[in-house]
Structure formats: structure tokens, C-alpha cells
């Protein structure tokens, strides 16, 4: 059972008299009962009025009708005598005392709270909750729970500090103290009030681990300038950052408030804070679903199709890509905002990927639809395969973010199998190429190829050709099957890249060699799991 005691009376009197709402008063009295905050504002005001009317000689608890036990307790103890009240030009303005409970109530009733700027007043009411839920329902998301987040104007932290300093001074005059950390945080109190209302209206529970987020962004233009004095007092706390419209972020303001001395704060900001004319504005009500991840394997049958969009100097070179042919169907079905494509390596635009295909994963950002049965995923896979003869996908499935890491684990230790059609300048006989079949675990030194030097750093990479198997075609052509360490540049191993890859097929055969066609026959990554398609 939560209670207010005689020790709370000075806090209640002071805050009511200076324009603070009942819920903020409960916060400053360190009341931790969630249920109590959910009582109507008018009822809380009446409870506080009744509390002030009572006269008690001792610290008899005045109990308010609640069930939940308090989470926090006020820490009020006798302290050493503090400094005298500071005067107006630097510090605490004269804090009015309240002896008449009715006068105190009258000064706060109907006003915008001077601490929360209305967050714990109008924005806790059923009308605002319905407005939020209408926004959520109209966005057409699939979700089974939600997490609620709120972004508050940074000046609220300044006002809360000013209110606390006023309360602290009043308590000091009575030989008592109130620790700042014991005050219930505004965000915490707001969520205590709003969570059950949203859960009831949406029909799903609030869950801190939910991937579906409902967020509200508040602003209060009337008091936007109130943080600026901190930039002068603590300039190192306010540094421009990318993607930030203002240096006065909540974190920067909090950092400055921790750093600034009390006397310097009080020279620039009124204590208690003045009452505003207007409520906060709910600038944005947004919904966002956590990313969904889809994995599979793809085959590429075209020698004129890049893995990702091929854009050079801002100009697109080819009309499509592997990632686009796959992702356009996923984007439409999952109703996502955007996507991120990744794979176990990549092939050149003129290289086919055959065999079991190359593992890939797609992150679908902010999807509206997230629940798919195995049969629906199978139909989606078929739709992708029917849309183009350039690619095919298999084993399409939903996976977790952590599972994608398996695709990249030990990537350079994995092996890949290739088939290369090779041309030589001088005529060859069958016996000229059989020596390649006997070479095992051939170590290469590969400088960054000239063709990719514009996008990759210059380095020498050590790679291994595990095995080779040759097929004679005619006196100028043969096919070579290779099993290599992942990351080996096969084209450069064939033609040598002007001596940048050593050894190479040309040096091994003692003639000029070049590659005409290259196919990836297998990518030996045991992921994602094979499905019975």
C-alpha cells in the first residue's frame, strides 16, 4: 500500500503552489505505485487536497487506495545545516510556502504543469490513447505485442532539475533532504499510465522485448530556448553530430546538467520553473517493426547479370541484378520499407553460379507483414523462379539475425569449386595439361587485381588451389575444374594479371593463357538448411 506521510507535506505544498501537476508531485514524493499514477488527474488532485487538509502531529501515513507496493521510497533524513537561501540574482527565487491546502490546489488546477509540460496530463487521457491506436491500426502491421517508446523535449530535463533544486532547498530549511535519484523518472511514470491503456485498446500485451515499436515524439516550441544557457556554461557537451538537427539532444543536455554547478544553473534558470501557456505537441506517432530475415540459395544462369545493381559514375549499366530479381518479390509480400542483401561471396557479371547455388540473406526493414507459413514461403519461392529465366532460388526460409552470421563464419577457410574454359596462344596436346591434375595444395600470392583496384585496397593475398582436373578440348582450348580456398581470384590465376598472381596457369604451362568462361559449381557453406522443396 502506497502512502504519503507528514514528511511529504512540504513537497506537496511547494509543488502544488508553483504549478506542478499531481502525477509529477507523486514522482517527487518518490511514490512507486504504478496503479496510483493511473488514477484520473482530478481524483489525484482531490487526494492531495485531502492530504493537505489533514493535520497530524506525527508521521502517520495517509493511505491512498492502491494495490501495488511502492517501487521507490522517499529518502528523507536529517542533514547538516545547509547554506542560506540564495537570492534572486543568482539563485533560488523566494519559494512560497503553503499553509492553505485549498490555495495550493487552486494554483495548480487547470494549468499546464511547469515540470512535465502536460505529458502527464492531457497525454495520459483516453482521447490521446485512441489517437495513437488509430495511427497503429491504419498502418496495417502484423504484431502480437508491442513496445512503447517516447521522445521527450530536452528542456524537460532542465525544468526537472530546477524543480528538484527548489524542493531540495525547501527540505533543507526543514532539516531534511531529497535525493535526485529517488525521484521517479517522467518516462517511467508515463509508461506506467499508458501501457495498460494501449494494451487494452490494441488487444495485445506490452512487452519490452517486442520487435514492434510504437513511438511518440513530443515537442514544446514555447520553451525550446531554455537549454541554450547550458551551451555557454558547458560548451564541450554540445558538439555537432551527423544526422542531428540540433546540438541540444537529450543526452547532451543531461551531460551538461551533471556537469554544471548548482549556483551557475540557478543564475540562468528560474527556480521553481515558470508555468507555460501551452501543452506539448505530439509531433509524430510512428510504428516500426523489427527487421525480418529471409535466406536461401540462388543460381545465376546469365552471363550478363550482376549480383547487385551495376552503377558506374552514377550511370546504370544493366537493367537488373540478382538481388533485385529476388528482393522485389520479398518487398511486395512482406510490405517492407527497404532491404539489405548479403551473400557468401559474389560472382562477376559474366560468371554463372550453378550446382546448389550461392547462400544469400535479405534483411527486410520495417515489414508490415511478418508471419508466413512454410507453404506460403514455398509459393513465394515459386513466384520468384517463374518471374525470370536468369535466376532460380531454393531453400527460401525465414531465419534469425544471429543465424546469418553462420554464412560469414570462417569465410576464407571455406572452399569453392569452379569450372573454367581456357584458351592458350600456342597449341597444346593432351599430355601438356595433365601435369595440372597432379598439383595439390598450390599456394598463390595474389596482388589485388587491376580490375578491382579502384574499390579494394592494394594488398598481397595468399590463397590455395586445393585440386585441379583438366579436360582437353582442342589444341587451343581445355576446361579446368578447380577446388580452391574461398576468396581466390580465378580469372587472375589463369591469365596472371600481368604477373600480379604467381604462379598462374600461363607460367605453369609456359605459354600465354586466358579465360573465356567461368562457372561457380559449388559454394561449400552448410547454410541455410536444405528444405524439402
Phi and psi in degrees as a GROMACS rama.xvg file:
@    title "Ramachandran Plot"
@    xaxis  label "Phi"
@    yaxis  label "Psi"
@TYPE xy
-82.5332  150.574  UNK-2
-150.007  154.937  UNK-3
-110.402  141.386  UNK-4
-118.102  177.342  UNK-5
-60.1038  -26.4642  UNK-6
-67.2549  -23.5778  UNK-7
-81.6131  -17.7978  UNK-8
-53.6417  -46.3159  UNK-9
-61.0821  -35.9575  UNK-10
-66.6012  -47.4274  UNK-11
-61.4821  -45.9484  UNK-12
-60.311  -48.4151  UNK-13
-63.0469  -50.2949  UNK-14
-68.7544  -39.9966  UNK-15
-60.8633  -40.6662  UNK-16
-70.1951  -23.1319  UNK-17
-102.702  9.53467  UNK-18
95.2351  29.2863  UNK-19
-98.8942  141.349  UNK-20
-75.4278  159.89  UNK-21
-57.6708  -39.4802  UNK-22
-69.5864  -37.4402  UNK-23
-66.6415  -34.0172  UNK-24
-63.3334  -42.2048  UNK-25
-60.5058  -38.6623  UNK-26
-62.2257  -44.1684  UNK-27
-73.0912  -17.7844  UNK-28
-90.925  6.64168  UNK-29
61.0792  32.0286  UNK-30
-75.6776  122.835  UNK-31
-103.517  8.1181  UNK-32
-78.6959  114.508  UNK-33
-62.5525  -40.0731  UNK-34
-60.5962  -38.9802  UNK-35
-62.0561  -38.9398  UNK-36
-65.181  -22.9129  UNK-37
-81.9137  -8.38396  UNK-38
-64.8906  147.672  UNK-39
-56.0163  147.333  UNK-40
-56.5705  -41.4031  UNK-41
-65.3862  -39.1008  UNK-42
-65.7734  -40.302  UNK-43
-64.1639  -38.6001  UNK-44
-63.0369  -40.3045  UNK-45
-66.8876  -39.3806  UNK-46
-60.9848  -42.4108  UNK-47
-66.5019  -37.2338  UNK-48
-63.5568  -43.4453  UNK-49
-63.9459  -38.1781  UNK-50
-61.9993  -43.1409  UNK-51
-69.188  -26.0581  UNK-52
-73.7108  -26.7214  UNK-53
-71.1804  139.896  UNK-54
-116.719  124.504  UNK-55
-132.48  139.564  UNK-56
-80.3869  -26.9609  UNK-57
-123.527  -179.678  UNK-58
-85.77  61.3243  UNK-59
-78.0805  133.735  UNK-60
-72.6511  135.418  UNK-61
-101.48  106.711  UNK-62
-88.3072  135.184  UNK-63
-101.699  147.723  UNK-64
-74.268  91.7407  UNK-65
-137.019  167.263  UNK-66
-112.393  -44.1784  UNK-67
-67.296  142.409  UNK-68
-73.989  154.684  UNK-69
-68.0612  143.048  UNK-70
-87.2438  -33.743  UNK-71
-125.957  155.245  UNK-72
-124.042  142.092  UNK-73
-63.934  139.928  UNK-74
-109.578  97.9405  UNK-75
-121.645  114.923  UNK-76
-140.686  163.567  UNK-77
-67.0699  135.322  UNK-78
-124.528  169.707  UNK-79
-68.4318  154.089  UNK-80
-62.2215  125.926  UNK-81
-88.8243  -175.812  UNK-82
-67.3703  159.474  UNK-83
-66.5728  158.581  UNK-84
-56.0156  135.374  UNK-85
-85.5461  150.693  UNK-86
-90.0762  -179.575  UNK-87
-60.3228  -40.2267  UNK-88
-76.9669  18.0032  UNK-89
-160.881  -6.49739  UNK-90
-156.984  -140.829  UNK-91
-65.8633  126.328  UNK-92
-72.7309  165.956  UNK-93
-61.101  119.389  UNK-94
-87.7399  120.572  UNK-95
-69.4152  142.859  UNK-96
-96.3068  155.634  UNK-97
-122.301  124.224  UNK-98
-114.616  -17.8706  UNK-99
-108.618  112.885  UNK-100
-60.248  -38.4763  UNK-101
-64.1778  -38.3248  UNK-102
-64.1311  -39.2858  UNK-103
-64.2233  -44.8959  UNK-104
-63.8949  -40.7442  UNK-105
-63.4201  -31.127  UNK-106
-73.6354  -21.4834  UNK-107
-103.682  -28.1163  UNK-108
-60.6831  129.728  UNK-109
80.8458  -3.76465  UNK-110
-94.4912  159.487  UNK-111
-76.5535  130.077  UNK-112
-59.2846  134.83  UNK-113
-78.704  -4.64786  UNK-114
-107.469  -55.9161  UNK-115
-91.2276  -5.02152  UNK-116
57.0122  31.0084  UNK-117
97.0246  -4.43834  UNK-118
-59.0674  -43.7309  UNK-119
-92.037  19.199  UNK-120
-118.114  -94.0133  UNK-121
-62.3904  -33.0962  UNK-122
-84.452  8.48718  UNK-123
-104.971  -2.23593  UNK-124
-82.5218  160.833  UNK-125
-60.2443  -34.3288  UNK-126
-62.1836  -41.6179  UNK-127
-70.776  -38.6096  UNK-128
-59.5833  -42.6899  UNK-129
-64.4409  -36.7693  UNK-130
-62.4372  -42.3053  UNK-131
-63.4582  -45.7959  UNK-132
-66.7689  -34.3753  UNK-133
-62.5657  -39.9643  UNK-134
-63.6759  -43.6581  UNK-135
-63.4078  -48.2346  UNK-136
-66.2535  -35.2686  UNK-137
-71.8858  -20.5155  UNK-138
-77.3237  -14.3726  UNK-139
62.3721  48.5245  UNK-140
-92.2325  151.599  UNK-141
-92.9616  127.397  UNK-142
-159.63  151.976  UNK-143
-116.666  -3.12319  UNK-144
-162.287  176.186  UNK-145
-148.871  156.383  UNK-146
-120.223  135.772  UNK-147
-105.961  130.426  UNK-148
-126.917  151.571  UNK-149
-137.03  137.314  UNK-150
-110.356  119.222  UNK-151
-103.126  150.945  UNK-152
-60.6037  138.035  UNK-153
-61.7055  -26.5584  UNK-154
-67.5808  -14.3008  UNK-155
-62.6333  -35.0247  UNK-156
-66.0101  -36.4297  UNK-157
-66.5176  -45.0648  UNK-158
-65.464  -38.7635  UNK-159
-64.639  -38.2589  UNK-160
-63.8951  -42.7536  UNK-161
-63.8068  -41.61  UNK-162
-64.5032  -41.4463  UNK-163
-63.9558  -41.4767  UNK-164
-62.1657  -37.0846  UNK-165
-65.7211  -44.3486  UNK-166
-64.3985  -42.2915  UNK-167
-60.7093  -40.68  UNK-168
-64.729  -42.4396  UNK-169
-62.8395  -42.196  UNK-170
-67.4403  -36.6104  UNK-171
-62.3968  -37.7973  UNK-172
-62.9515  -24.5576  UNK-173
-97.6786  4.87587  UNK-174
77.3695  22.969  UNK-175
-122.245  172.65  UNK-176
-143.055  157.751  UNK-177
-135.635  117.467  UNK-178
-78.2844  137.191  UNK-179
-60.35  -37.8086  UNK-180
-71.0648  -13.9239  UNK-181
-82.6721  -14.1221  UNK-182
-71.2501  134.412  UNK-183
-68.0214  128.734  UNK-184
-64.9873  143.006  UNK-185
-59.1534  -45.9627  UNK-186
-59.1095  -40.9477  UNK-187
-64.5996  -46.417  UNK-188
-63.1779  -39.8152  UNK-189
-63.7078  -41.6035  UNK-190
-68.7937  -33.2956  UNK-191
-58.0395  -38.4034  UNK-192
-78.86  -43.7755  UNK-193
-83.3187  -31.8782  UNK-194
-55.5628  -53.7313  UNK-195
-63.6202  -31.5941  UNK-196
-69.2859  -44.0342  UNK-197
-64.7468  -41.7747  UNK-198
-61.5202  -41.3526  UNK-199
-67.3603  -42.7115  UNK-200
-70.9781  -37.8408  UNK-201
-85.588  -20.8062  UNK-202
79.8482  16.0903  UNK-203
-137.415  155.719  UNK-204
-78.8704  155.726  UNK-205
-79.429  135.346  UNK-206
-145.557  119.931  UNK-207
-60.9449  -19.3239  UNK-208
-100.247  4.03172  UNK-209
-63.0844  146.72  UNK-210
-86.8873  -9.73972  UNK-211
-98.412  117.984  UNK-212
-111.157  131.488  UNK-213
-109.548  122.807  UNK-214
-127.431  146.038  UNK-215
-125.585  132.079  UNK-216
-110.289  119.537  UNK-217
-102.598  150.166  UNK-218
-142.853  158.639  UNK-219
-143.277  82.6301  UNK-220
-53.4747  -32.6096  UNK-221
-58.822  -31.4483  UNK-222
-115.586  17.7762  UNK-223
-58.1703  -29.0326  UNK-224
-81.2632  -4.07922  UNK-225
-70.7792  -15.1954  UNK-226
-89.6534  -11.6503  UNK-227
-64.6081  -30.2879  UNK-228
-63.4708  -24.7169  UNK-229
-67.9728  -30.6605  UNK-230
-66.4282  -30.5049  UNK-231
-77.1697  -40.7056  UNK-232
-74.4985  -35.2501  UNK-233
-134.595  67.445  UNK-234
-61.3614  -29.1017  UNK-235
-71.1562  -11.7982  UNK-236
-85.2813  -12.1184  UNK-237
-122.871  93.7352  UNK-238
-120.05  136.333  UNK-239
-57.0056  140.504  UNK-240
-133.413  152.99  UNK-241
-64.217  145.568  UNK-242
64.8294  16.0062  UNK-243
-115.643  123.452  UNK-244
-72.9251  -27.6615  UNK-245
-136.691  149.753  UNK-246
-76.8088  -13.8709  UNK-247
-87.6542  65.6682  UNK-248
-80.2115  162.456  UNK-249
-60.2119  -41.2039  UNK-250
-66.3125  -40.3457  UNK-251
-65.0051  -41.5765  UNK-252
-64.6517  -42.3316  UNK-253
-61.6373  -41.2837  UNK-254
-62.5513  -42.3395  UNK-255
-66.5717  -38.7871  UNK-256
-65.6027  -31.7624  UNK-257
-71.081  -27.0223  UNK-258
-90.3564  -35.15  UNK-259
-71.8369  142.271  UNK-260
-75.1454  150.806  UNK-261
-59.0261  -44.0651  UNK-262
-65.0395  -32.8221  UNK-263
-71.8552  -38.9661  UNK-264
-59.596  -46.1483  UNK-265
-71.2728  -17.7318  UNK-266
-71.7645  -21.8343  UNK-267
-115.054  -14.1534  UNK-268
-134.797  135.831  UNK-269
-68.5885  143.325  UNK-270
-135.795  114.306  UNK-271
-72.6212  160.896  UNK-272
-66.8575  148.512  UNK-273
-72.837  157.441  UNK-274
-81.5088  131.662  UNK-275
-80.3176  163.609  UNK-276
-85.3301  -31.4488  UNK-277
-121.505  154.583  UNK-278
-74.0188  164.848  UNK-279
-61.5142  159.276  UNK-280
-105.266  136.885  UNK-281
-86.6389  92.9136  UNK-282
-65.7193  -44.2659  UNK-283
-139.404  140.089  UNK-284
-122.363  112.158  UNK-285
-122.974  153.958  UNK-286
-123.625  145.698  UNK-287
-152.488  128.157  UNK-288
-96.3839  141.273  UNK-289
-61.157  153.536  UNK-290
-61.7311  147.581  UNK-291
-111.437  143.122  UNK-292
-118.134  129.828  UNK-293
-119.91  133.531  UNK-294
-126.98  162.554  UNK-295
179.429  -164.777  UNK-296
-128.031  143.916  UNK-297
-122.875  147.162  UNK-298
-107.318  139.77  UNK-299
-118.063  120.296  UNK-300
-104.967  -4.98094  UNK-301
-98.9631  144.587  UNK-302
-100.361  19.776  UNK-303
-139.593  41.0824  UNK-304
-141.732  117.086  UNK-305
-78.4899  160.954  UNK-306
-70.852  -42.1569  UNK-307
-122.014  163.004  UNK-308
-50.7441  130.735  UNK-309
-96.55  101.897  UNK-310
-125.747  123.913  UNK-311
-123.682  124.001  UNK-312
52.7146  40.824  UNK-313
78.9937  -0.0605658  UNK-314
-110.459  129.763  UNK-315
-78.2383  132.935  UNK-316
-95.9641  -36.6366  UNK-317
-128.514  154.669  UNK-318
-76.1534  -21.1167  UNK-319
-146.147  -176.711  UNK-320
-157.638  166.519  UNK-321
-59.077  -48.503  UNK-322
-63.0456  -35.0329  UNK-323
-73.0994  -39.613  UNK-324
-63.5171  -30.6901  UNK-325
-84.9816  -48.0308  UNK-326
-71.1909  -28.1144  UNK-327
-61.8048  -33.701  UNK-328
-75.2835  -40.2942  UNK-329
-66.0374  -41.8678  UNK-330
-59.5774  -41.4125  UNK-331
-69.0151  -41.9264  UNK-332
-75.3907  -38.9041  UNK-333
-86.5426  -9.99316  UNK-334
53.955  51.4612  UNK-335
-93.2677  160.982  UNK-336
-78.2104  -38.0501  UNK-337
-161.272  -179.25  UNK-338
-148.046  160.654  UNK-339
-130.022  126.978  UNK-340
-104.832  136.354  UNK-341
-142.569  158.795  UNK-342
-153.582  168.94  UNK-343
-85.647  85.1385  UNK-344
82.2904  -175.208  UNK-345
-153.45  153.257  UNK-346
-108.445  156.914  UNK-347
-69.6341  165.46  UNK-348
-58.7045  -32.7229  UNK-349
-97.9782  13.8192  UNK-350
-108.824  133.161  UNK-351
-88.6087  153.945  UNK-352
-119.479  114.025  UNK-353
-113.272  -155.452  UNK-354
61.2739  -136.449  UNK-355
-81.9153  -0.648299  UNK-356
88.7764  178.838  UNK-357
-106.421  129.446  UNK-358
-62.3353  139.705  UNK-359
-143.61  161.847  UNK-360
-143.033  143.814  UNK-361
-126.503  125.391  UNK-362
-91.0571  121.265  UNK-363
-100.816  115.765  UNK-364
-89.261  129.389  UNK-365
51.4717  58.6053  UNK-366
-76.3017  142.806  UNK-367
-81.4631  -35.3944  UNK-368
-107.336  133.157  UNK-369
-129.999  -13.3505  UNK-370
-103.49  118.91  UNK-371
-134.47  134.105  UNK-372
-79.476  166.755  UNK-373
-60.2078  -36.819  UNK-374
-67.4398  -38.3739  UNK-375
-67.1864  -37.6367  UNK-376
-66.3243  -35.2556  UNK-377
-66.0581  -41.4042  UNK-378
-66.7903  -36.4112  UNK-379
-64.784  -42.1946  UNK-380
-59.6864  -42.183  UNK-381
-66.1115  -37.0595  UNK-382
-62.7314  -40.6517  UNK-383
-62.8582  -46.0396  UNK-384
-67.1685  -31.1535  UNK-385
-77.6887  -15.551  UNK-386
-83.8603  -15.9508  UNK-387
-156.319  145.415  UNK-388
-94.6432  4.18749  UNK-389
-87.3162  -25.6611  UNK-390
-138.133  164.181  UNK-391
-144.89  146.076  UNK-392
-120.058  154.96  UNK-393
-142.722  164.627  UNK-394
55.2792  35.9034  UNK-395
-70.8093  127.411  UNK-396
-159.021  157.74  UNK-397
-80.3918  136.749  UNK-398
-135.148  170.869  UNK-399
-92.6445  163.103  UNK-400
-59.1477  -43.0045  UNK-401
-66.113  -30.4114  UNK-402
-66.8826  -28.0903  UNK-403
-62.5425  -28.6624  UNK-404
-57.9355  -27.4596  UNK-405
-65.414  -26.8641  UNK-406
-67.6028  -30.4762  UNK-407
-99.6844  -10.5223  UNK-408
-61.2337  130.731  UNK-409
51.8224  39.9387  UNK-410
-58.1928  -39.5003  UNK-411
-74.8923  -17.2563  UNK-412
-86.5553  -11.9326  UNK-413
-72.4337  163.013  UNK-414
-116.42  154.312  UNK-415
-135.602  147.959  UNK-416
-114.819  134.49  UNK-417
-128.319  160.649  UNK-418
-130.293  123.154  UNK-419
-123.335  133.304  UNK-420
-93.746  120.54  UNK-421
-118.856  141.279  UNK-422
-112.566  143.488  UNK-423
-123.218  149.26  UNK-424
-74.7175  -35.9556  UNK-425
-102.937  148.611  UNK-426
-59.4488  144.626  UNK-427
-125.552  152.897  UNK-428
-110.2  167.13  UNK-429
-55.3699  -40.1119  UNK-430
-71.692  -17.2467  UNK-431
-69.0402  -24.4895  UNK-432
-107.749  -5.68372  UNK-433
-65.2442  -23.0358  UNK-434
-60.6702  -26.9799  UNK-435
-65.6435  -31.8019  UNK-436
-65.9891  -23.7119  UNK-437
-91.3041  -8.03642  UNK-438
-81.5159  126.733  UNK-439
-125.436  144.557  UNK-440
50.2016  51.4436  UNK-441
-76.886  123.708  UNK-442
-92.4671  132.434  UNK-443
-115.109  150.02  UNK-444
-112.782  115.249  UNK-445
-117.845  113.076  UNK-446
-72.3665  151.932  UNK-447
-49.7973  122.122  UNK-448
-56.9339  146.844  UNK-449
-58.7207  -34.7595  UNK-450
-70.7129  -18.0873  UNK-451
-117.891  6.20649  UNK-452
-63.4998  -23.638  UNK-453
-72.2153  -17.2354  UNK-454
-126.343  -0.626012  UNK-455
-132.189  145.501  UNK-456
-68.7296  150.243  UNK-457
-69.8397  125.422  UNK-458
-160.986  161.593  UNK-459
-107.052  120.181  UNK-460
-109.118  131.456  UNK-461
-90.9372  123.009  UNK-462
-130.717  164.262  UNK-463
-126.865  131.524  UNK-464
-94.7384  110.161  UNK-465
-72.225  -50.3917  UNK-466
-146.283  157.648  UNK-467
-138.508  147.942  UNK-468
-141.939  125.053  UNK-469
-106.072  149.803  UNK-470
-129.201  116.224  UNK-471
-72.976  134.816  UNK-472
-112.487  -58.8333  UNK-473
-154.186  -172.775  UNK-474
-69.5766  -9.15849  UNK-475
-123.502  2.36559  UNK-476
-138.867  143.075  UNK-477
-153.044  158.265  UNK-478
-105.532  137.38  UNK-479
-122.166  125.609  UNK-480
-99.5011  129.725  UNK-481
-129.227  140.986  UNK-482
-114.718  119.435  UNK-483
-131.159  166.044  UNK-484
-68.5971  139.358  UNK-485
-57.8226  142.175  UNK-486
94.3166  0.319917  UNK-487
-77.1004  134.878  UNK-488
-85.2378  102.781  UNK-489
-71.4761  -43.2431  UNK-490
-58.8075  -41.9646  UNK-491
-70.7553  -31.3043  UNK-492
-65.5007  -28.9806  UNK-493
-77.8682  -55.7683  UNK-494
-95.0295  -10.6536  UNK-495
91.3103  -17.9125  UNK-496
53.1274  50.721  UNK-497
56.989  38.9929  UNK-498
83.8612  6.23556  UNK-499
-80.7148  -19.0477  UNK-500
-114.824  121.552  UNK-501
-134.168  135.491  UNK-502
-71.9655  176.364  UNK-503
-144.92  171.269  UNK-504
-58.6133  -39.7708  UNK-505
-60.4459  -44.8484  UNK-506
-71.5506  -32.7044  UNK-507
-69.3475  -34.0602  UNK-508
-96.8253  -4.81183  UNK-509
60.1727  45.9524  UNK-510
-162.612  167.842  UNK-511
-77.1534  132.683  UNK-512
-130.555  149.935  UNK-513
-143.953  160.838  UNK-514
-105  132.148  UNK-515
-101.619  -36.6367  UNK-516
-145.348  148.707  UNK-517
-140.666  133.377  UNK-518
-125.715  139.428  UNK-519
-88.083  119.496  UNK-520
-96.042  -25.7619  UNK-521
-161.986  146.086  UNK-522
-118.504  109.634  UNK-523
-84.9106  67.2442  UNK-524
-119.643  122.514  UNK-525
-84.5522  61.1284  UNK-526
-168.412  144.872  UNK-527
-74.1438  170.333  UNK-528
-57.3754  141.913  UNK-529
-71.515  135.289  UNK-530
-107.973  158.005  UNK-531
-86.5914  82.7416  UNK-532
